[in-house]
Amino acid sequence: MTTTQIKLGSPYSLEVWPVAKTLTVAEALRKAKSLIKDPDKWGQGAFFKDGKMCVLGAVFEVVDHTENGGLLSMVTALQQAMHIYTGRGAIADWNDTHTHEQLMLACDRAILIAERTDHGS
């Protein structure tokens, strides 16, 4: 498979991805989590700021590589993991009012939710 450098969503990263790769929602959430796993790469108060990104910024980084409906599915899994069921901007607010450790646990829950959805359970 040929690889190429492609820009992912923001001015903060340039990744090498297989061109033909389409990620499942769970894979995309894992990739988004990996972008903010280091607390020094995670931020609050903005999608992208000073070389850091919030959880939604990380989602926007990978969404172009997901299956159709990837953004909605990723957001839905995060909302369920964070126990957010209504409210515009709720994920960003949750990101901004919780610790990095809490966010990593929510990402893990979202990945489990997405895995069940990806497998039709």
N, C-alpha and C positions, 0 to 999 in steps of 0.2 A: 504494500500500500504506500502510495506517495504521501509525504508530509510536506507541509509548507508553513511558513509563519503567517499567522493571521491575527488581527487585532480583535480582542475580546472586549467589547463594551465600554471600556474607559481608557483614559490616558495612562493608567497606572500599571498596565501589564501588557506583555507581548508573550504569548504562549505558542508552543509548537504543538499542533493538533493534527491527527490524521484527517485529511480533507473529507473523506467519505464517512467519518464516524458520526453516528447519531446516538445521543445519550438517552437512556431511559430517564424518567423523572428521578428515581433513586440515585442513579449514577450522577446526574447533574447536581443533585443536592450534596452528594459526597464531594464533588469537585468544588462546589461553592463553599462548603464547610472547610475544605483544605486551604482555600484562599485566606480564610480568617482564623485558622486554627491557632496561629501564633498571636498572642494578645497584642503584640506590637504592630500587627497588620490590621487589627480590628479597630473600628472607631464608632463613635456615637455622635449624633447631631447632624450628620450629613451622609448621603450615599457614598461620596468620595471626598476626602479632605486630607491634605498633608500626607499623601501616600498610604492612607488607611481607607478602609471601607466598612460599611455596616453590612448586616446580613442581606439586605435587599441589594446593595451594591454588588455583593458577591453573586447573588442570583442573576443580576443583569449581566455579569461577566460571562456566564455560561449559557444563558437562555437560548442564544442563537444556535446552539448545538443540540437542542433537545427535540424530541418528537413533537409533532403538531400538538398545540395546547399545552406545551411545556410550562410556560409562565404561569398560567392559571393553576395547573396541577401542583407546581412547586409552591406557589403562594397558599393554596388550599392545604397542603400538607403542613406547611409552617404554621398556619393559623390553627389547625387542629392540634398540633404539638404544643402550641403556646396557649391553648384554650381560649382563642380569640374567635368569636363567631360573628361579630358585626363591627363596623367602624372603619372608615377610610383612614389610612395611615396607621392602623393599629399595629402592624408588624414593626414599623419604624419606631413607634412609641415604645413598644415592648423592648426592642433592641436598646433604646436609650435609657430605659429604667431598670435594666437587669445587668447582672455581672457577666463577664465573658464566660465563666464556668457554667452559669445558668443557660446562656445562649448555646454553648456546645452541647449540653444535654438536650435542649429543645431541638437542635439540628439532628441529633441522634434519633430522637422520637419521630421527627419528620421523615427521616430516611426509612425508618421501619414502616411508617404509614404508607409511604410511597412504594415500598417493596410489595406490600399487600396489594396496592392498587395496580402496580405494574404487572403483577401475576394474576390479576383478576379475582382476588379474594375479597 
